[in-house]
Amino acid sequence: MKVFIVGDDGPEHDNLISVHRTYAGALKVWKIHRCELLAEAKRMLESDKKEAREMLKRGTWDDGKKLDKCNIKYFKEKATKGGEMWLRIIKNLKCRDPKKIDNYPHETPYIHEHEVKE
Protein backbone atom coordinates (compact mmCIF):
# COMPACT_ATOMS: atom_id res chain seq x y z
CA MET A 1 0.00 0.00 0.00
CA LYS A 2 1.26 3.50 -0.82
CA VAL A 3 1.12 6.43 1.57
CA PHE A 4 1.98 10.06 0.92
CA ILE A 5 3.84 12.02 3.57
CA VAL A 6 3.61 15.80 3.76
CA GLY A 7 6.29 17.79 5.53
CA ASP A 8 9.05 20.32 5.13
CA ASP A 9 12.78 19.97 5.37
CA GLY A 10 15.97 21.98 5.48
CA PRO A 11 19.61 21.35 6.31
CA GLU A 12 18.97 20.74 10.02
CA HIS A 13 15.36 19.61 10.19
CA ASP A 14 12.66 17.44 8.67
CA ASN A 15 9.16 18.19 9.95
CA LEU A 16 6.47 15.59 9.34
CA ILE A 17 3.07 17.27 8.93
CA SER A 18 0.73 14.43 7.92
CA VAL A 19 0.34 11.03 6.23
CA HIS A 20 -2.30 10.35 3.54
CA ARG A 21 -3.69 7.39 1.60
CA THR A 22 -4.08 9.45 -1.58
CA TYR A 23 -1.90 11.92 -3.42
CA ALA A 24 -4.90 14.25 -3.74
CA GLY A 25 -5.30 14.38 0.05
CA ALA A 26 -1.60 15.01 0.51
CA LEU A 27 -1.60 17.71 -2.15
CA LYS A 28 -4.41 19.58 -0.39
CA VAL A 29 -2.44 19.68 2.88
CA TRP A 30 0.80 20.50 1.03
CA LYS A 31 -0.83 23.55 -0.58
CA ILE A 32 -2.07 24.79 2.79
CA HIS A 33 1.34 24.28 4.37
CA ARG A 34 3.13 26.02 1.48
CA CYS A 35 0.79 29.00 1.87
CA GLU A 36 1.48 29.12 5.62
CA LEU A 37 5.23 29.14 4.99
CA LEU A 38 4.76 31.84 2.34
CA ALA A 39 2.65 34.00 4.70
CA GLU A 40 5.31 33.68 7.42
CA ALA A 41 8.05 34.69 4.97
CA LYS A 42 6.01 37.74 3.94
CA ARG A 43 5.58 38.71 7.61
CA MET A 44 9.32 38.38 8.12
CA LEU A 45 10.00 40.53 5.04
CA GLU A 46 7.80 43.29 6.48
CA SER A 47 9.53 42.94 9.85
CA ASP A 48 12.89 43.28 8.08
CA LYS A 49 11.73 46.49 6.38
CA LYS A 50 10.40 47.90 9.66
CA GLU A 51 13.66 47.14 11.46
CA ALA A 52 15.64 48.90 8.71
CA ARG A 53 13.37 51.99 8.97
CA GLU A 54 13.91 52.04 12.74
CA MET A 55 17.70 51.85 12.27
CA LEU A 56 17.57 54.78 9.84
CA LYS A 57 15.35 56.81 12.16
CA ARG A 58 17.68 56.18 15.10
CA GLY A 59 20.80 56.72 12.97
CA THR A 60 22.91 54.48 15.19
CA TRP A 61 23.73 50.86 15.83
CA ASP A 62 22.50 49.23 19.04
CA ASP A 63 25.80 50.13 20.72
CA GLY A 64 25.31 53.84 19.90
CA LYS A 65 27.84 54.07 17.05
CA LYS A 66 26.61 56.22 14.18
CA LEU A 67 25.70 54.67 10.84
CA ASP A 68 28.13 55.57 8.06
CA LYS A 69 27.14 56.40 4.45
CA CYS A 70 27.47 52.76 3.37
CA ASN A 71 25.23 51.58 6.23
CA ILE A 72 22.66 54.26 5.49
CA LYS A 73 22.54 53.26 1.81
CA TYR A 74 22.13 49.59 2.81
CA PHE A 75 19.32 50.29 5.28
CA LYS A 76 17.51 52.60 2.84
CA GLU A 77 17.44 49.82 0.26
CA LYS A 78 16.39 47.26 2.87
CA ALA A 79 13.65 49.57 4.17
CA THR A 80 12.04 49.73 0.71
CA LYS A 81 12.73 46.27 -0.75
CA GLY A 82 13.41 44.11 2.29
CA GLY A 83 16.14 41.56 2.83
CA GLU A 84 17.42 39.52 -0.10
CA MET A 85 16.94 36.25 1.79
CA TRP A 86 13.22 36.87 2.41
CA LEU A 87 12.68 37.98 -1.19
CA ARG A 88 14.32 34.76 -2.41
CA ILE A 89 12.28 32.60 -0.01
CA ILE A 90 9.03 34.26 -1.12
CA LYS A 91 9.92 33.71 -4.78
CA ASN A 92 10.75 30.04 -4.12
CA LEU A 93 7.60 29.35 -2.09
CA LYS A 94 5.40 30.73 -4.86
CA CYS A 95 6.11 27.52 -6.82
CA ARG A 96 2.86 25.54 -6.87
CA ASP A 97 4.39 22.21 -7.93
CA PRO A 98 5.56 19.93 -5.09
CA LYS A 99 7.87 18.12 -7.51
CA LYS A 100 9.63 21.33 -8.63
CA ILE A 101 9.70 23.51 -5.51
CA ASP A 102 13.18 24.20 -4.13
CA ASN A 103 13.67 26.53 -1.18
CA TYR A 104 16.92 25.03 0.11
CA PRO A 105 18.43 25.75 2.58
CA HIS A 106 15.17 26.99 4.08
CA GLU A 107 11.90 25.17 4.74
CA THR A 108 10.94 23.31 1.58
CA PRO A 109 7.50 21.69 1.69
CA TYR A 110 7.37 18.21 0.19
CA ILE A 111 5.22 15.20 -0.59
CA HIS A 112 7.08 11.89 -0.33
CA GLU A 113 5.58 8.63 -1.53
CA HIS A 114 6.32 5.49 0.50
CA GLU A 115 5.35 1.85 0.22
CA VAL A 116 4.13 0.33 3.51
CA LYS A 117 2.97 -3.13 4.52
CA GLU A 118 -0.58 -3.51 5.74
C-alpha positions as CSV (number, residue, x, y, z in Angstrom):
1,M,0.0,0.0,0.0
2,K,1.3,3.5,-0.8
3,V,1.1,6.4,1.6
4,F,2.0,10.1,0.9
5,I,3.8,12.0,3.6
6,V,3.6,15.8,3.8
7,G,6.3,17.8,5.5
8,D,9.0,20.3,5.1
9,D,12.8,20.0,5.4
10,G,16.0,22.0,5.5
11,P,19.6,21.3,6.3
12,E,19.0,20.7,10.0
13,H,15.4,19.6,10.2
14,D,12.7,17.4,8.7
15,N,9.2,18.2,9.9
16,L,6.5,15.6,9.3
17,I,3.1,17.3,8.9
18,S,0.7,14.4,7.9
19,V,0.3,11.0,6.2
20,H,-2.3,10.4,3.5
21,R,-3.7,7.4,1.6
22,T,-4.1,9.4,-1.6
23,Y,-1.9,11.9,-3.4
24,A,-4.9,14.2,-3.7
25,G,-5.3,14.4,0.0
26,A,-1.6,15.0,0.5
27,L,-1.6,17.7,-2.1
28,K,-4.4,19.6,-0.4
29,V,-2.4,19.7,2.9
30,W,0.8,20.5,1.0
31,K,-0.8,23.5,-0.6
32,I,-2.1,24.8,2.8
33,H,1.3,24.3,4.4
34,R,3.1,26.0,1.5
35,C,0.8,29.0,1.9
36,E,1.5,29.1,5.6
37,L,5.2,29.1,5.0
38,L,4.8,31.8,2.3
39,A,2.7,34.0,4.7
40,E,5.3,33.7,7.4
41,A,8.0,34.7,5.0
42,K,6.0,37.7,3.9
43,R,5.6,38.7,7.6
44,M,9.3,38.4,8.1
45,L,10.0,40.5,5.0
46,E,7.8,43.3,6.5
47,S,9.5,42.9,9.8
48,D,12.9,43.3,8.1
49,K,11.7,46.5,6.4
50,K,10.4,47.9,9.7
51,E,13.7,47.1,11.5
52,A,15.6,48.9,8.7
53,R,13.4,52.0,9.0
54,E,13.9,52.0,12.7
55,M,17.7,51.9,12.3
56,L,17.6,54.8,9.8
57,K,15.4,56.8,12.2
58,R,17.7,56.2,15.1
59,G,20.8,56.7,13.0
60,T,22.9,54.5,15.2
61,W,23.7,50.9,15.8
62,D,22.5,49.2,19.0
63,D,25.8,50.1,20.7
64,G,25.3,53.8,19.9
65,K,27.8,54.1,17.1
66,K,26.6,56.2,14.2
67,L,25.7,54.7,10.8
68,D,28.1,55.6,8.1
69,K,27.1,56.4,4.5
70,C,27.5,52.8,3.4
71,N,25.2,51.6,6.2
72,I,22.7,54.3,5.5
73,K,22.5,53.3,1.8
74,Y,22.1,49.6,2.8
75,F,19.3,50.3,5.3
76,K,17.5,52.6,2.8
77,E,17.4,49.8,0.3
78,K,16.4,47.3,2.9
79,A,13.6,49.6,4.2
80,T,12.0,49.7,0.7
81,K,12.7,46.3,-0.8
82,G,13.4,44.1,2.3
83,G,16.1,41.6,2.8
84,E,17.4,39.5,-0.1
85,M,16.9,36.3,1.8
86,W,13.2,36.9,2.4
87,L,12.7,38.0,-1.2
88,R,14.3,34.8,-2.4
89,I,12.3,32.6,0.0
90,I,9.0,34.3,-1.1
91,K,9.9,33.7,-4.8
92,N,10.7,30.0,-4.1
93,L,7.6,29.4,-2.1
94,K,5.4,30.7,-4.9
95,C,6.1,27.5,-6.8
96,R,2.9,25.5,-6.9
97,D,4.4,22.2,-7.9
98,P,5.6,19.9,-5.1
99,K,7.9,18.1,-7.5
100,K,9.6,21.3,-8.6
101,I,9.7,23.5,-5.5
102,D,13.2,24.2,-4.1
103,N,13.7,26.5,-1.2
104,Y,16.9,25.0,0.1
105,P,18.4,25.8,2.6
106,H,15.2,27.0,4.1
107,E,11.9,25.2,4.7
108,T,10.9,23.3,1.6
109,P,7.5,21.7,1.7
110,Y,7.4,18.2,0.2
111,I,5.2,15.2,-0.6
112,H,7.1,11.9,-0.3
113,E,5.6,8.6,-1.5
114,H,6.3,5.5,0.5
115,E,5.3,1.9,0.2
116,V,4.1,0.3,3.5
117,K,3.0,-3.1,4.5
118,E,-0.6,-3.5,5.7
